[in-house]
Amino acid sequence: MKISKKEVEHVANLARLNLSAEELETMTGQLDTILSYVDKLGELDTTDVKATTHVFSVSNAFREDLVKESLSQEDALKNGPEHNSEFFQVPKII
């Protein structure tokens, strides 16, 4: 086994999980299976594989930063349901 019951109990304790004996047994088996699969990845020859952070190449997905004229205060206030001549009016919340 790659992981012991004691290690699973320790991780469960850190996660503040109370596992029954049956759950502890099940979790130990499942985590052991997962760690076995991860070990298999270590057997792969990755000497010619370029390190990546994403599966696909990612370029800047943002639009170009262009300076544009802003909305006037009057036009911005038209977007709100209630306003006075200077501010949006919202219900008072305390």
DODODREN-527708 format. One record per residue: x, y, z of N, C-alpha, C in turn. Coordinates in steps of 0.02 Angstrom, whole numbers. Atoms other than C-alpha are relative to their C-alpha. Layout:
<r><n_px>X</n_px><n_py>Y</n_py><n_pz>Z</n_pz><ca_px>X</ca_px><ca_py>Y</ca_py><ca_pz>Z</ca_pz><c_px>X</c_px><c_py>Y</c_py><c_pz>Z</c_pz></r>
...
***
This chain:
<r><n_px>42</n_px><n_py>-60</n_py><n_pz>0</n_pz><ca_px>0</ca_px><ca_py>0</ca_py><ca_pz>0</ca_pz><c_px>44</c_px><c_py>62</c_py><c_pz>0</c_pz></r>
<r><n_px>-36</n_px><n_py>-64</n_py><n_pz>4</n_pz><ca_px>57</ca_px><ca_py>177</ca_py><ca_pz>-41</ca_pz><c_px>-16</c_px><c_py>45</c_py><c_pz>59</c_pz></r>
<r><n_px>21</n_px><n_py>-43</n_py><n_pz>-55</n_pz><ca_px>-38</ca_px><ca_py>253</ca_py><ca_pz>104</ca_pz><c_px>-29</c_px><c_py>-44</c_py><c_pz>56</c_pz></r>
<r><n_px>23</n_px><n_py>41</n_py><n_pz>-56</n_pz><ca_px>-75</ca_px><ca_py>186</ca_py><ca_pz>277</ca_pz><c_px>-64</c_px><c_py>31</c_py><c_pz>30</c_pz></r>
<r><n_px>60</n_px><n_py>-25</n_py><n_pz>-34</n_pz><ca_px>-232</ca_px><ca_py>201</ca_py><ca_pz>382</ca_pz><c_px>17</c_px><c_py>57</c_py><c_pz>47</c_pz></r>
<r><n_px>-21</n_px><n_py>-53</n_py><n_pz>-46</n_pz><ca_px>-135</ca_px><ca_py>307</ca_py><ca_pz>505</ca_pz><c_px>7</c_px><c_py>67</c_py><c_pz>-37</c_pz></r>
<r><n_px>-7</n_px><n_py>-62</n_py><n_pz>40</n_pz><ca_px>-94</ca_px><ca_py>433</ca_py><ca_pz>367</ca_pz><c_px>-68</c_px><c_py>27</c_py><c_pz>-20</c_pz></r>
<r><n_px>67</n_px><n_py>-21</n_py><n_pz>18</n_pz><ca_px>-275</ca_px><ca_py>437</ca_py><ca_pz>311</ca_pz><c_px>-35</c_px><c_py>31</c_py><c_pz>61</c_pz></r>
<r><n_px>29</n_px><n_py>-28</n_py><n_pz>-62</n_pz><ca_px>-330</ca_px><ca_py>466</ca_py><ca_pz>492</ca_pz><c_px>29</c_px><c_py>70</c_py><c_pz>13</c_pz></r>
<r><n_px>-32</n_px><n_py>-64</n_py><n_pz>-11</n_pz><ca_px>-204</ca_px><ca_py>608</ca_py><ca_pz>504</ca_pz><c_px>-28</c_px><c_py>54</c_py><c_pz>-47</c_pz></r>
<r><n_px>28</n_px><n_py>-47</n_py><n_pz>49</n_pz><ca_px>-267</ca_px><ca_py>692</ca_py><ca_pz>344</ca_pz><c_px>-73</c_px><c_py>15</c_py><c_pz>17</c_pz></r>
<r><n_px>70</n_px><n_py>-11</n_py><n_pz>-19</n_pz><ca_px>-448</ca_px><ca_py>668</ca_py><ca_pz>399</ca_pz><c_px>-4</c_px><c_py>46</c_py><c_pz>61</c_pz></r>
<r><n_px>-1</n_px><n_py>-43</n_py><n_pz>-59</n_pz><ca_px>-405</ca_px><ca_py>749</ca_py><ca_pz>566</ca_pz><c_px>16</c_px><c_py>71</c_py><c_pz>-20</c_pz></r>
<r><n_px>-16</n_px><n_py>-68</n_py><n_pz>24</n_pz><ca_px>-325</ca_px><ca_py>898</ca_py><ca_pz>477</ca_pz><c_px>-59</c_px><c_py>32</c_py><c_pz>-35</c_pz></r>
<r><n_px>59</n_px><n_py>-25</n_py><n_pz>36</n_pz><ca_px>-482</ca_px><ca_py>914</ca_py><ca_pz>371</ca_pz><c_px>-62</c_px><c_py>2</c_py><c_pz>46</c_pz></r>
<r><n_px>54</n_px><n_py>1</n_py><n_pz>-50</n_pz><ca_px>-588</ca_px><ca_py>897</ca_py><ca_pz>529</ca_pz><c_px>-57</c_px><c_py>-46</c_py><c_pz>-21</c_pz></r>
<r><n_px>49</n_px><n_py>50</n_py><n_pz>20</n_pz><ca_px>-675</ca_px><ca_py>742</ca_py><ca_pz>463</ca_pz><c_px>0</c_px><c_py>-57</c_py><c_pz>51</c_pz></r>
<r><n_px>7</n_px><n_py>57</n_py><n_pz>-44</n_pz><ca_px>-740</ca_px><ca_py>607</ca_py><ca_pz>578</ca_pz><c_px>-20</c_px><c_py>-60</c_py><c_pz>-43</c_pz></r>
<r><n_px>14</n_px><n_py>58</n_py><n_pz>42</n_pz><ca_px>-726</ca_px><ca_py>444</ca_py><ca_pz>481</ca_pz><c_px>-13</c_px><c_py>-61</c_py><c_pz>43</c_pz></r>
<r><n_px>12</n_px><n_py>63</n_py><n_pz>-34</n_pz><ca_px>-802</ca_px><ca_py>282</ca_py><ca_pz>541</ca_pz><c_px>53</c_px><c_py>-50</c_py><c_pz>-23</c_pz></r>
<r><n_px>-50</n_px><n_py>51</n_py><n_pz>18</n_pz><ca_px>-697</ca_px><ca_py>124</ca_py><ca_pz>532</ca_pz><c_px>-11</c_px><c_py>-23</c_py><c_pz>-72</c_pz></r>
<r><n_px>16</n_px><n_py>21</n_py><n_pz>69</n_pz><ca_px>-787</ca_px><ca_py>73</ca_py><ca_pz>371</ca_pz><c_px>21</c_px><c_py>55</c_py><c_pz>-50</c_pz></r>
<r><n_px>-19</n_px><n_py>-55</n_py><n_pz>44</n_pz><ca_px>-761</ca_px><ca_py>246</ca_py><ca_pz>293</ca_pz><c_px>76</c_px><c_py>6</c_py><c_pz>-5</c_pz></r>
<r><n_px>-73</n_px><n_py>-3</n_py><n_pz>-1</n_pz><ca_px>-578</ca_px><ca_py>243</ca_py><ca_pz>345</ca_pz><c_px>29</c_px><c_py>-53</c_py><c_pz>-46</c_pz></r>
<r><n_px>-22</n_px><n_py>55</n_py><n_pz>43</n_pz><ca_px>-555</ca_px><ca_py>75</ca_py><ca_pz>259</ca_pz><c_px>-11</c_px><c_py>17</c_py><c_pz>-73</c_pz></r>
<r><n_px>17</n_px><n_py>-19</n_py><n_pz>69</n_pz><ca_px>-642</ca_px><ca_py>136</ca_py><ca_pz>101</ca_pz><c_px>45</c_px><c_py>55</c_py><c_pz>-25</c_pz></r>
<r><n_px>-41</n_px><n_py>-58</n_py><n_pz>19</n_pz><ca_px>-546</ca_px><ca_py>300</ca_py><ca_pz>97</ca_pz><c_px>73</c_px><c_py>-21</c_py><c_pz>-10</c_pz></r>
<r><n_px>-69</n_px><n_py>24</n_py><n_pz>7</n_pz><ca_px>-380</ca_px><ca_py>211</ca_py><ca_pz>122</ca_pz><c_px>9</c_px><c_py>-36</c_py><c_pz>-66</c_pz></r>
<r><n_px>-4</n_px><n_py>36</n_py><n_pz>64</n_pz><ca_px>-415</ca_px><ca_py>97</ca_py><ca_pz>-25</ca_pz><c_px>-4</c_px><c_py>47</c_py><c_pz>-60</c_pz></r>
<r><n_px>7</n_px><n_py>-46</n_py><n_pz>56</n_pz><ca_px>-471</ca_px><ca_py>239</ca_py><ca_pz>-137</ca_pz><c_px>62</c_px><c_py>44</c_py><c_pz>-8</c_pz></r>
<r><n_px>-60</n_px><n_py>-42</n_py><n_pz>5</n_pz><ca_px>-323</ca_px><ca_py>350</ca_py><ca_pz>-96</ca_pz><c_px>60</c_px><c_py>-41</c_py><c_pz>-23</c_pz></r>
<r><n_px>-54</n_px><n_py>43</n_py><n_pz>23</n_pz><ca_px>-205</ca_px><ca_py>203</ca_py><ca_pz>-122</ca_pz><c_px>-4</c_px><c_py>-10</c_py><c_pz>-75</c_pz></r>
<r><n_px>10</n_px><n_py>8</n_py><n_pz>72</n_pz><ca_px>-279</ca_px><ca_py>176</ca_py><ca_pz>-295</ca_pz><c_px>22</c_px><c_py>63</c_py><c_pz>-37</c_pz></r>
<r><n_px>-19</n_px><n_py>-64</n_py><n_pz>31</n_pz><ca_px>-258</ca_px><ca_py>360</ca_py><ca_pz>-338</ca_pz><c_px>75</c_px><c_py>9</c_py><c_pz>0</c_pz></r>
<r><n_px>-72</n_px><n_py>-8</n_py><n_pz>-4</n_pz><ca_px>-78</ca_px><ca_py>363</ca_py><ca_pz>-278</ca_pz><c_px>37</c_px><c_py>-50</c_py><c_pz>-46</c_pz></r>
<r><n_px>-29</n_px><n_py>49</n_py><n_pz>46</n_pz><ca_px>-41</ca_px><ca_py>206</ca_py><ca_pz>-380</ca_pz><c_px>-2</c_px><c_py>26</c_py><c_pz>-71</c_pz></r>
<r><n_px>5</n_px><n_py>-30</n_py><n_pz>67</n_pz><ca_px>-103</ca_px><ca_py>293</ca_py><ca_pz>-537</ca_pz><c_px>51</c_px><c_py>57</c_py><c_pz>-8</c_pz></r>
<r><n_px>-49</n_px><n_py>-55</n_py><n_pz>3</n_pz><ca_px>5</ca_px><ca_py>445</ca_py><ca_pz>-497</ca_pz><c_px>70</c_px><c_py>-28</c_py><c_pz>-7</c_pz></r>
<r><n_px>-66</n_px><n_py>33</n_py><n_pz>7</n_pz><ca_px>155</ca_px><ca_py>329</ca_py><ca_pz>-477</ca_pz><c_px>13</c_px><c_py>-22</c_py><c_pz>-71</c_pz></r>
<r><n_px>-8</n_px><n_py>22</n_py><n_pz>70</n_pz><ca_px>124</ca_px><ca_py>261</ca_py><ca_pz>-652</ca_pz><c_px>23</c_px><c_py>58</c_py><c_pz>-44</c_pz></r>
<r><n_px>-21</n_px><n_py>-58</n_py><n_pz>39</n_pz><ca_px>145</ca_px><ca_py>437</ca_py><ca_pz>-720</ca_pz><c_px>75</c_px><c_py>12</c_py><c_pz>5</c_pz></r>
<r><n_px>-71</n_px><n_py>-7</n_py><n_pz>-10</n_pz><ca_px>320</ca_px><ca_py>438</ca_py><ca_pz>-649</ca_pz><c_px>41</c_px><c_py>-46</c_py><c_pz>-44</c_pz></r>
<r><n_px>-34</n_px><n_py>47</n_py><n_pz>44</n_pz><ca_px>365</ca_px><ca_py>292</ca_py><ca_pz>-763</ca_pz><c_px>7</c_px><c_py>26</c_py><c_pz>-72</c_pz></r>
<r><n_px>-3</n_px><n_py>-26</n_py><n_pz>68</n_pz><ca_px>337</ca_px><ca_py>396</ca_py><ca_pz>-920</ca_pz><c_px>65</c_px><c_py>37</c_py><c_pz>-14</c_pz></r>
<r><n_px>-60</n_px><n_py>-36</n_py><n_pz>21</n_pz><ca_px>487</ca_px><ca_py>462</ca_py><ca_pz>-1016</ca_pz><c_px>-21</c_px><c_py>69</c_py><c_pz>-24</c_pz></r>
<r><n_px>19</n_px><n_py>-69</n_py><n_pz>17</n_pz><ca_px>465</ca_px><ca_py>651</ca_py><ca_pz>-1019</ca_pz><c_px>60</c_px><c_py>43</c_py><c_pz>-16</c_pz></r>
<r><n_px>-61</n_px><n_py>-39</n_py><n_pz>12</n_pz><ca_px>641</ca_px><ca_py>702</ca_py><ca_pz>-1067</ca_pz><c_px>-8</c_px><c_py>50</c_py><c_pz>-58</c_pz></r>
<r><n_px>8</n_px><n_py>-45</n_py><n_pz>58</n_pz><ca_px>588</ca_px><ca_py>779</ca_py><ca_pz>-1235</ca_pz><c_px>-65</c_px><c_py>39</c_py><c_pz>2</c_pz></r>
<r><n_px>63</n_px><n_py>-34</n_py><n_pz>-5</n_pz><ca_px>424</ca_px><ca_py>851</ca_py><ca_pz>-1173</ca_pz><c_px>12</c_px><c_py>69</c_py><c_pz>30</c_pz></r>
<r><n_px>-9</n_px><n_py>-69</n_py><n_pz>-23</n_pz><ca_px>422</ca_px><ca_py>1040</ca_py><ca_pz>-1157</ca_pz><c_px>-48</c_px><c_py>14</c_py><c_pz>57</c_pz></r>
<r><n_px>43</n_px><n_py>-16</n_py><n_pz>-57</n_pz><ca_px>355</ca_px><ca_py>1103</ca_py><ca_pz>-991</ca_pz><c_px>-53</c_px><c_py>51</c_py><c_pz>-20</c_pz></r>
<r><n_px>55</n_px><n_py>-45</n_py><n_pz>17</n_pz><ca_px>186</ca_px><ca_py>1187</ca_py><ca_pz>-1005</ca_pz><c_px>-41</c_px><c_py>15</c_py><c_pz>63</c_pz></r>
<r><n_px>46</n_px><n_py>-15</n_py><n_pz>-55</n_pz><ca_px>63</ca_px><ca_py>1273</ca_py><ca_pz>-891</ca_pz><c_px>-72</c_px><c_py>-11</c_py><c_pz>-21</c_pz></r>
<r><n_px>67</n_px><n_py>12</n_py><n_pz>27</n_pz><ca_px>-87</ca_px><ca_py>1246</ca_py><ca_pz>-1006</ca_pz><c_px>5</c_px><c_py>-53</c_py><c_pz>-55</c_pz></r>
<r><n_px>2</n_px><n_py>51</n_py><n_pz>52</n_pz><ca_px>-138</ca_px><ca_py>1108</ca_py><ca_pz>-1125</ca_pz><c_px>8</c_px><c_py>34</c_py><c_pz>-68</c_pz></r>
<r><n_px>-4</n_px><n_py>-37</n_py><n_pz>62</n_pz><ca_px>-160</ca_px><ca_py>1235</ca_py><ca_pz>-1265</ca_pz><c_px>41</c_px><c_py>63</c_py><c_pz>12</c_pz></r>
<r><n_px>-38</n_px><n_py>-61</n_py><n_pz>-9</n_pz><ca_px>-49</ca_px><ca_py>1384</ca_py><ca_pz>-1297</ca_pz><c_px>-49</c_px><c_py>57</c_py><c_pz>13</c_pz></r>
<r><n_px>45</n_px><n_py>-55</n_py><n_pz>-20</n_pz><ca_px>-127</ca_px><ca_py>1536</ca_py><ca_pz>-1215</ca_pz><c_px>36</c_px><c_py>65</c_py><c_pz>-15</c_pz></r>
<r><n_px>-28</n_px><n_py>-67</n_py><n_pz>11</n_pz><ca_px>-98</ca_px><ca_py>1711</ca_py><ca_pz>-1277</ca_pz><c_px>-46</c_px><c_py>50</c_py><c_pz>35</c_pz></r>
<r><n_px>39</n_px><n_py>-50</n_py><n_pz>-33</n_pz><ca_px>-163</ca_px><ca_py>1873</ca_py><ca_pz>-1209</ca_pz><c_px>-70</c_px><c_py>4</c_py><c_pz>-30</c_pz></r>
<r><n_px>69</n_px><n_py>2</n_py><n_pz>24</n_pz><ca_px>-352</ca_px><ca_py>1859</ca_py><ca_pz>-1224</ca_pz><c_px>-36</c_px><c_py>66</c_py><c_pz>10</c_pz></r>
<r><n_px>32</n_px><n_py>-64</n_py><n_pz>-13</n_pz><ca_px>-385</ca_px><ca_py>2038</ca_py><ca_pz>-1174</ca_pz><c_px>3</c_px><c_py>45</c_py><c_pz>-61</c_pz></r>
<r><n_px>1</n_px><n_py>-47</n_py><n_pz>56</n_pz><ca_px>-429</ca_px><ca_py>2176</ca_py><ca_pz>-1294</ca_pz><c_px>57</c_px><c_py>50</c_py><c_pz>10</c_pz></r>
<r><n_px>-52</n_px><n_py>-51</n_py><n_pz>-4</n_pz><ca_px>-304</ca_px><ca_py>2311</ca_py><ca_pz>-1334</ca_pz><c_px>-25</c_px><c_py>57</c_py><c_pz>44</c_pz></r>
<r><n_px>18</n_px><n_py>-54</n_py><n_pz>-45</n_pz><ca_px>-304</ca_px><ca_py>2450</ca_py><ca_pz>-1206</ca_pz><c_px>1</c_px><c_py>66</c_py><c_pz>-38</c_pz></r>
<r><n_px>6</n_px><n_py>-62</n_py><n_pz>37</n_pz><ca_px>-368</ca_px><ca_py>2603</ca_py><ca_pz>-1298</ca_pz><c_px>-33</c_px><c_py>53</c_py><c_pz>44</c_pz></r>
<r><n_px>30</n_px><n_py>-55</n_py><n_pz>-38</n_pz><ca_px>-407</ca_px><ca_py>2772</ca_py><ca_pz>-1222</ca_pz><c_px>-62</c_px><c_py>23</c_py><c_pz>-38</c_pz></r>
<r><n_px>63</n_px><n_py>-22</n_py><n_pz>29</n_pz><ca_px>-588</ca_px><ca_py>2818</ca_py><ca_pz>-1255</ca_pz><c_px>-34</c_px><c_py>50</c_py><c_pz>46</c_pz></r>
<r><n_px>37</n_px><n_py>-48</n_py><n_pz>-40</n_pz><ca_px>-705</ca_px><ca_py>2953</ca_py><ca_pz>-1197</ca_pz><c_px>-47</c_px><c_py>-37</c_py><c_pz>48</c_pz></r>
<r><n_px>43</n_px><n_py>31</n_py><n_pz>-49</n_pz><ca_px>-799</ca_px><ca_py>2907</ca_py><ca_pz>-1038</ca_pz><c_px>-71</c_px><c_py>24</c_py><c_pz>-8</c_pz></r>
<r><n_px>69</n_px><n_py>-23</n_py><n_pz>-2</n_pz><ca_px>-986</ca_px><ca_py>2918</ca_py><ca_pz>-1011</ca_pz><c_px>-4</c_px><c_py>64</c_py><c_pz>40</c_pz></r>
<r><n_px>12</n_px><n_py>-60</n_py><n_pz>-40</n_pz><ca_px>-1046</ca_px><ca_py>3085</ca_py><ca_pz>-951</ca_pz><c_px>-39</c_px><c_py>-21</c_py><c_pz>62</c_pz></r>
<r><n_px>37</n_px><n_py>16</n_py><n_pz>-62</n_pz><ca_px>-1120</ca_px><ca_py>3090</ca_py><ca_pz>-776</ca_pz><c_px>-74</c_px><c_py>-7</c_py><c_pz>-15</c_pz></r>
<r><n_px>70</n_px><n_py>2</n_py><n_pz>18</n_pz><ca_px>-1291</ca_px><ca_py>3123</ca_py><ca_pz>-852</ca_pz><c_px>-18</c_px><c_py>-66</c_py><c_pz>-33</c_pz></r>
<r><n_px>14</n_px><n_py>63</n_py><n_pz>34</n_pz><ca_px>-1281</ca_px><ca_py>2972</ca_py><ca_pz>-967</ca_pz><c_px>6</c_px><c_py>-60</c_py><c_pz>47</c_pz></r>
<r><n_px>-9</n_px><n_py>54</n_py><n_pz>-48</n_pz><ca_px>-1217</ca_px><ca_py>2860</ca_py><ca_pz>-826</ca_pz><c_px>-61</c_px><c_py>-5</c_py><c_pz>47</c_pz></r>
<r><n_px>57</n_px><n_py>0</n_py><n_pz>-45</n_pz><ca_px>-1360</ca_px><ca_py>2912</ca_py><ca_pz>-712</ca_pz><c_px>-64</c_px><c_py>-25</c_py><c_pz>-34</c_pz></r>
<r><n_px>58</n_px><n_py>26</n_py><n_pz>36</n_pz><ca_px>-1486</ca_px><ca_py>2865</ca_py><ca_pz>-847</ca_pz><c_px>-5</c_px><c_py>-76</c_py><c_pz>6</c_pz></r>
<r><n_px>-1</n_px><n_py>73</n_py><n_pz>-6</n_pz><ca_px>-1435</ca_px><ca_py>2683</ca_py><ca_pz>-818</ca_pz><c_px>-30</c_px><c_py>-26</c_py><c_pz>65</c_pz></r>
<r><n_px>27</n_px><n_py>20</n_py><n_pz>-65</n_pz><ca_px>-1502</ca_px><ca_py>2680</ca_py><ca_pz>-640</ca_pz><c_px>-74</c_px><c_py>13</c_py><c_pz>4</c_pz></r>
<r><n_px>72</n_px><n_py>-9</n_py><n_pz>-6</n_pz><ca_px>-1684</ca_px><ca_py>2663</ca_py><ca_pz>-588</ca_pz><c_px>-18</c_px><c_py>66</c_py><c_pz>35</c_pz></r>
<r><n_px>14</n_px><n_py>-62</n_py><n_pz>-36</n_pz><ca_px>-1678</ca_px><ca_py>2810</ca_py><ca_pz>-466</ca_pz><c_px>65</c_px><c_py>38</c_py><c_pz>8</c_pz></r>
<r><n_px>-59</n_px><n_py>-41</n_py><n_pz>-8</n_pz><ca_px>-1559</ca_px><ca_py>2955</ca_py><ca_pz>-459</ca_pz><c_px>-22</c_px><c_py>72</c_py><c_pz>11</c_pz></r>
<r><n_px>11</n_px><n_py>-72</n_py><n_pz>-2</n_pz><ca_px>-1548</ca_px><ca_py>3138</ca_py><ca_pz>-415</ca_pz><c_px>48</c_px><c_py>29</c_py><c_pz>-52</c_pz></r>
<r><n_px>-43</n_px><n_py>-29</n_py><n_pz>53</n_pz><ca_px>-1443</ca_px><ca_py>3257</ca_py><ca_pz>-517</ca_pz><c_px>73</c_px><c_py>-20</c_py><c_pz>7</c_pz></r>
<r><n_px>-70</n_px><n_py>16</n_py><n_pz>-10</n_pz><ca_px>-1280</ca_px><ca_py>3190</ca_py><ca_pz>-444</ca_pz><c_px>15</c_px><c_py>-73</c_py><c_pz>14</c_pz></r>
<r><n_px>-14</n_px><n_py>67</n_py><n_pz>-24</n_pz><ca_px>-1296</ca_px><ca_py>3014</ca_py><ca_pz>-374</ca_pz><c_px>-57</c_px><c_py>-48</c_py><c_pz>-16</c_pz></r>
<r><n_px>52</n_px><n_py>51</n_py><n_pz>0</n_pz><ca_px>-1388</ca_px><ca_py>2848</ca_py><ca_pz>-390</ca_pz><c_px>-31</c_px><c_py>0</c_py><c_pz>68</c_pz></r>
<r><n_px>35</n_px><n_py>3</n_py><n_pz>-64</n_pz><ca_px>-1519</ca_px><ca_py>2835</ca_py><ca_pz>-254</ca_pz><c_px>-17</c_px><c_py>-73</c_py><c_pz>14</c_pz></r>
<r><n_px>13</n_px><n_py>70</n_py><n_pz>-20</n_pz><ca_px>-1528</ca_px><ca_py>2668</ca_py><ca_pz>-162</ca_pz><c_px>-31</c_px><c_py>0</c_py><c_pz>69</c_pz></r>
<r><n_px>30</n_px><n_py>4</n_py><n_pz>-67</n_pz><ca_px>-1624</ca_px><ca_py>2611</ca_py><ca_pz>-8</ca_pz><c_px>55</c_px><c_py>2</c_py><c_pz>53</c_pz></r>
<r><n_px>-45</n_px><n_py>-4</n_py><n_pz>-56</n_pz><ca_px>-1538</ca_px><ca_py>2649</ca_py><ca_pz>156</ca_pz><c_px>4</c_px><c_py>-67</c_py><c_pz>35</c_pz></r>
<r><n_px>-9</n_px><n_py>65</n_py><n_pz>-32</n_pz><ca_px>-1465</ca_px><ca_py>2490</ca_py><ca_pz>232</ca_pz><c_px>48</c_px><c_py>8</c_py><c_pz>58</c_pz></r>
<r><n_px>-43</n_px><n_py>-6</n_py><n_pz>-59</n_pz><ca_px>-1397</ca_px><ca_py>2486</ca_py><ca_pz>408</ca_pz><c_px>0</c_px><c_py>-66</c_py><c_pz>36</c_pz></r>
***
